[in-house]
Amino acid sequence: MKKGIFIILSCLLLAICASASEVQDEIISSIENDLDAFESSLPEYVKEFLPKEIFSGDFSSLINGDINQMSFLDYIVNYLFSCLPIILKSFAGLLALMLVVSIFNTMKASFVSEGLKNAFSMCSTLCVSISVFSSVNLVIDLCVDYIGALCGAMNTFAPIMSALYIMTGAISSASVSNASMMLFLSIVQNFIAISLVPIIKICLCFSIVSSISCGVDLSGISRLIKNTFTWVCAFLISIFSFVMSFQSVLSQGVDTLSLRTARFAIGNFIPIVGGFLGDSLKTISSSISFIKSSCGVVAIIVIVIITLPVIISLLLYRLSFSLLSGVSRALGNNSECSVLDEASTLCSFILSIVVLMALIFVFALTIFIKSSVG
């Protein structure tokens, strides 16, 4: 009787192992396809930074330290040399315009008619405002491209996260992390990405109206809009981080309990072979955890590489607008200063949103890397 039960259990075990092997092969094949999709979704400058073998599952470059501080420094220096000519061209054009406006403002003092003076001031302010608006459009395009690249990379990495969670036996964590990631990506794409560009243009238009009309000051409304949008984004990100943190802890507890129950059942109900299988499960889980951590690190590096150029460009644009505002104030072009100051403030506003989005994705990936079952 005991021999019959043992034979039946052994047959069931072999069937389960064969089925698990087939499922694992399917998951590995799915991960390879997802890695290809992840690679194709990345911008070219990100692919050039990362070693080619990473996308084939070889993470030796990470272990050997091929990606280190010097790699990031070289990347930053190369980007500075590529973007500085564009920013300097914009800066030089605005500076030349400010000098021309200053000369004409000096000539304006000889006009007798006040109406002619006001018309001249309005024209000069509009000319500067149009040039500033053109430069701000470059910043807006940079921000739109950044949101598209970031969301595209995370959309293609989310299936990899789920597959690796499943391979480690963390079924609950897979469902929770995938749902949370899709929710936040939906918030970014349907709220932040859609609302950010109109808010930037509205605030700049308010500044232009305030600089043209001496009796109208819309800077308070502009400041209220930016602060409200920033606080709403920070609130949404805080709620997302809080919910994702405790959901991750609870789901890991459920997955750990399930896995330990399975190991206990195998070790106690199947003689001799059960203990061996339990140890094998630990070894396989450790191997998959290494792959999971490596993939998470690669995703974080991708986010950093996508975000660094935007941060550098925004800081340089902010510096150029601040310098132009100081030059304009020194030359006595006070009406043009408000437009330049608003452009500088908008760069800081966009920078805060960019950093918030990058940090929340890095936070989610850190939870993914640190999560363990067993």
C-alpha positions in Angstrom: 0.0 0.0 0.0 2.8 2.4 1.0 4.7 1.5 -2.2 1.6 2.2 -4.3 1.1 5.7 -2.7 4.8 6.4 -3.1 4.6 5.5 -6.8 1.5 7.6 -7.3 3.1 10.6 -5.6 6.3 10.2 -7.6 4.3 10.1 -10.8 2.4 13.2 -9.8 5.7 14.9 -8.9 7.2 14.1 -12.3 4.1 15.4 -14.0 4.2 18.6 -12.0 7.9 19.1 -12.7 7.4 18.5 -16.4 4.5 21.0 -16.4 6.5 23.5 -14.4 9.4 23.1 -16.8 7.2 23.9 -19.8 5.7 26.9 -18.0 9.2 28.2 -17.1 10.4 27.8 -20.7 7.3 29.8 -21.9 8.1 32.5 -19.3 11.7 32.7 -20.3 10.8 33.0 -24.0 8.3 35.7 -23.0 11.0 37.6 -21.0 13.3 37.4 -24.1 10.6 38.9 -26.3 9.9 41.6 -23.6 13.6 42.5 -23.4 13.6 42.9 -27.2 10.5 45.2 -26.9 12.2 47.1 -24.1 15.3 47.6 -26.1 13.3 48.8 -29.2 11.4 51.3 -27.0 14.6 53.1 -25.8 16.0 56.2 -27.5 19.2 55.7 -29.5 21.4 57.6 -27.0 20.3 55.2 -24.2 21.2 52.1 -26.4 24.6 53.6 -27.1 25.3 54.0 -23.4 24.3 50.5 -22.3 26.4 47.5 -23.3 24.7 45.4 -26.1 25.0 42.1 -24.1 22.7 43.4 -21.4 19.6 43.0 -23.5 20.5 39.4 -24.2 20.5 38.6 -20.5 24.3 38.9 -19.9 24.8 41.2 -16.9 28.5 40.7 -16.5 29.1 44.3 -17.5 27.2 45.4 -14.4 29.2 43.0 -12.1 32.5 44.0 -13.7 31.8 47.7 -13.2 31.8 48.7 -16.8 29.0 51.1 -15.9 30.5 53.4 -13.2 30.8 57.0 -12.2 33.2 57.8 -15.1 30.7 56.4 -17.6 28.1 58.8 -16.4 30.6 61.7 -16.3 31.6 61.0 -19.9 28.0 60.9 -20.9 27.2 64.2 -19.2 30.3 65.9 -20.8 29.4 64.6 -24.3 25.8 65.8 -23.9 27.0 69.3 -22.7 29.1 69.7 -25.8 26.1 68.6 -28.0 23.5 70.8 -26.4 25.5 74.0 -25.6 25.5 75.3 -29.2 21.7 75.2 -29.3 21.3 77.0 -25.9 24.1 79.5 -26.7 22.4 80.3 -30.0 19.2 81.0 -28.3 21.0 83.1 -25.6 22.9 85.1 -28.2 19.8 85.9 -30.2 17.9 87.1 -27.1 20.9 89.1 -25.9 21.3 90.8 -29.3 17.6 91.6 -29.2 17.8 93.0 -25.7 20.7 95.3 -26.8 18.6 96.6 -29.8 15.6 97.1 -27.6 17.8 99.1 -25.1 19.0 101.3 -27.9 15.5 102.0 -29.1 14.3 102.6 -25.6 17.0 105.3 -25.3 15.7 106.9 -28.5 12.2 106.7 -27.1 12.9 109.4 -24.6 13.1 112.0 -27.4 9.4 111.3 -28.4 6.9 113.9 -27.4 3.7 111.9 -27.7 3.0 109.5 -24.8 0.9 107.3 -27.0 3.8 106.9 -29.4 6.0 106.0 -26.4 3.6 103.4 -25.2 3.1 101.9 -28.6 6.9 101.7 -29.0 7.3 100.0 -25.6 4.5 97.5 -26.5 6.2 96.6 -29.8 9.6 96.1 -28.1 8.0 93.9 -25.4 6.1 91.8 -27.9 9.3 91.3 -29.9 11.2 90.0 -26.8 8.1 88.0 -25.7 7.9 86.2 -29.1 11.6 85.3 -28.9 11.3 84.1 -25.4 8.2 82.1 -26.4 10.2 80.4 -29.1 12.9 79.4 -26.6 10.3 78.1 -24.2 8.8 76.0 -27.0 12.2 74.2 -27.2 11.9 73.5 -23.5 8.3 72.2 -23.9 9.4 69.9 -26.8 12.2 68.6 -24.6 9.8 67.9 -21.8 7.2 66.2 -24.1 9.9 63.9 -25.6 11.1 63.1 -22.1 7.6 62.0 -20.9 7.1 59.9 -24.0 10.5 58.2 -23.7 10.1 57.5 -20.0 6.5 56.2 -20.3 7.5 54.1 -23.3 10.4 52.5 -21.4 8.3 51.7 -18.3 5.4 50.4 -20.4 7.6 47.8 -22.0 9.4 47.0 -18.7 6.2 46.3 -16.8 5.7 42.9 -18.4 9.3 41.9 -17.5 8.6 42.8 -13.9 5.5 40.7 -13.8 7.2 37.7 -15.5 10.2 37.8 -13.1 7.8 38.1 -10.1 6.0 35.0 -11.3 9.2 33.0 -11.8 10.1 33.6 -8.2 6.7 32.4 -7.1 5.5 35.9 -6.1 2.1 35.7 -7.8 0.5 38.3 -5.6 3.4 40.7 -6.0 3.2 40.4 -9.8 -0.5 41.4 -9.9 0.0 44.2 -7.4 3.1 45.7 -9.0 1.6 45.5 -12.5 -1.6 47.2 -11.5 0.2 49.9 -9.6 2.6 50.6 -12.4 -0.2 50.7 -15.0 -2.2 53.1 -12.8 0.7 55.5 -12.4 1.6 55.4 -16.1 -2.0 56.2 -16.8 -1.8 59.2 -14.4 1.4 60.4 -16.1 0.1 60.0 -19.7 -3.5 61.2 -19.1 -3.0 63.9 -16.6 0.6 65.2 -16.3 1.5 64.9 -20.0 -1.7 66.5 -21.2 -1.9 69.3 -18.6 1.7 70.4 -18.4 2.1 72.0 -21.8 -1.1 74.1 -21.6 -0.2 75.3 -18.1 3.3 76.4 -19.3 1.9 78.4 -22.2 -0.9 79.9 -20.1 1.5 81.1 -17.5 3.9 82.6 -20.1 0.9 84.4 -21.8 -0.1 85.8 -18.4 3.4 87.2 -18.0 3.3 88.7 -21.5 0.0 90.4 -20.7 1.3 91.7 -17.4 4.4 93.2 -19.1 2.4 94.9 -21.8 -0.4 96.2 -19.7 1.0 98.4 -16.9 -2.2 98.3 -14.9 -2.7 94.5 -15.1 -0.7 92.0 -13.0 -1.5 88.3 -13.5 1.7 87.0 -11.9 -0.3 85.9 -8.8 -2.7 83.8 -10.9 0.3 82.3 -12.7 2.0 81.5 -9.5 -1.2 79.9 -8.1 -1.6 77.7 -11.2 1.9 76.4 -11.0 1.8 75.8 -7.2 -1.5 74.0 -7.5 -0.3 71.7 -10.2 2.9 70.9 -8.4 1.0 70.1 -5.2 -1.5 68.0 -7.0 1.3 66.0 -8.7 3.2 65.6 -5.4 0.0 64.5 -3.6 -0.8 61.9 -6.3 2.8 60.6 -6.2 2.8 60.5 -2.4 -0.5 58.5 -2.3 0.9 56.1 -5.0 4.1 55.6 -3.1 2.3 54.9 0.2 -0.2 52.5 -1.3 2.5 50.7 -3.3 4.7 50.3 -0.2 2.2 48.6 2.0 0.7 46.6 -0.9 4.2 45.3 -1.6 4.8 44.3 2.0 1.5 42.5 2.3 1.8 40.7 -1.1 5.4 39.6 -0.2 4.0 38.1 3.1 1.3 36.2 1.2 3.8 34.9 -1.4 6.3 33.9 1.3 3.7 32.0 3.2 2.5 30.2 0.1 6.1 29.2 -1.0 7.1 28.0 2.5 3.9 26.0 2.7 4.7 24.3 -0.6 8.3 23.6 0.5 7.0 22.1 3.8 4.5 19.9 1.9 7.1 18.7 -0.6 9.7 18.0 2.1 7.4 16.1 4.5 5.0 14.2 2.2 7.5 13.0 -0.4 10.3 11.0 1.2 14.0 11.6 0.2 13.1 13.5 -3.0 11.1 16.1 -1.2 14.1 17.6 0.7 16.2 17.7 -2.5 13.4 19.5 -4.3 13.0 22.0 -1.5 16.7 22.9 -1.7 16.5 23.1 -5.5 13.6 25.6 -5.2 15.8 27.8 -3.0 18.6 27.7 -5.5 16.3 28.4 -8.5 14.7 31.3 -6.5 18.1 32.8 -5.7 19.1 32.6 -9.4 15.9 34.3 -10.5 16.3 36.9 -7.8 19.7 37.8 -9.3 18.2 38.2 -12.7 15.4 40.3 -11.2 17.8 42.6 -9.4 20.0 43.0 -12.6 17.0 43.8 -14.7 15.8 46.3 -12.1 19.2 48.0 -12.0 19.3 48.2 -15.8 15.8 49.9 -15.8 17.0 52.4 -13.2 20.1 53.2 -15.3 17.8 53.7 -18.3 15.6 56.2 -16.3 18.7 58.1 -15.1 20.1 58.3 -18.7 16.8 59.5 -20.0 16.4 62.1 -17.2 19.9 63.5 -17.0 19.8 65.4 -20.4 16.5 67.0 -19.5 17.8 68.1 -16.1 21.0 69.5 -17.6 19.1 71.3 -20.4 16.5 72.8 -18.0 19.3 74.1 -15.7 21.1 75.7 -18.7 18.0 77.3 -20.0 17.1 78.6 -16.5 20.6 80.0 -16.2 20.4 81.7 -19.6 17.0 83.2 -18.9 18.2 84.5 -15.5 21.3 86.0 -17.0 19.2 87.7 -19.7 16.9 89.0 -17.1 19.8 90.5 -15.2 21.2 92.1 -18.4 17.7 93.5 -19.3 17.3 95.0 -15.8 20.8 96.5 -16.0 19.9 98.1 -19.4 16.7 99.5 -18.0 14.3 97.2 -20.0 12.1 96.6 -17.0 9.0 95.5 -18.9 10.9 92.7 -20.6 12.4 91.5 -17.3 9.0 90.0 -16.2 8.8 87.8 -19.3 12.4 86.5 -18.8 11.8 86.0 -15.1 8.7 84.0 -15.8 10.6 81.8 -18.4 13.2 81.1 -15.7 10.5 80.2 -13.2 8.8 77.9 -15.7 12.1 76.0 -16.2 12.3 75.4 -12.4 8.6 74.4 -12.5 9.2 71.8 -15.3 12.4 70.6 -13.5 10.4 69.8 -10.3 7.8 67.8 -12.3 10.6 65.9 -14.2 12.4 65.0 -11.0 9.2 63.9 -9.3 8.3 61.5 -12.2 11.8 60.1 -12.3 12.0 59.6 -8.5 8.6 57.7 -8.3 9.7 55.3 -11.1 13.1 54.7 -9.4 11.2 54.1 -6.1 8.9 51.5 -7.8 11.9 49.8 -9.3 13.8 49.8 -5.9 10.8 48.0 -4.4 11.0 45.5 -7.3 14.7 44.9 -6.7 14.4 44.6 -2.9 11.4 42.3 -2.9 12.2 38.8 -1.9 10.1 35.7 -1.3 11.1 32.8 0.9 
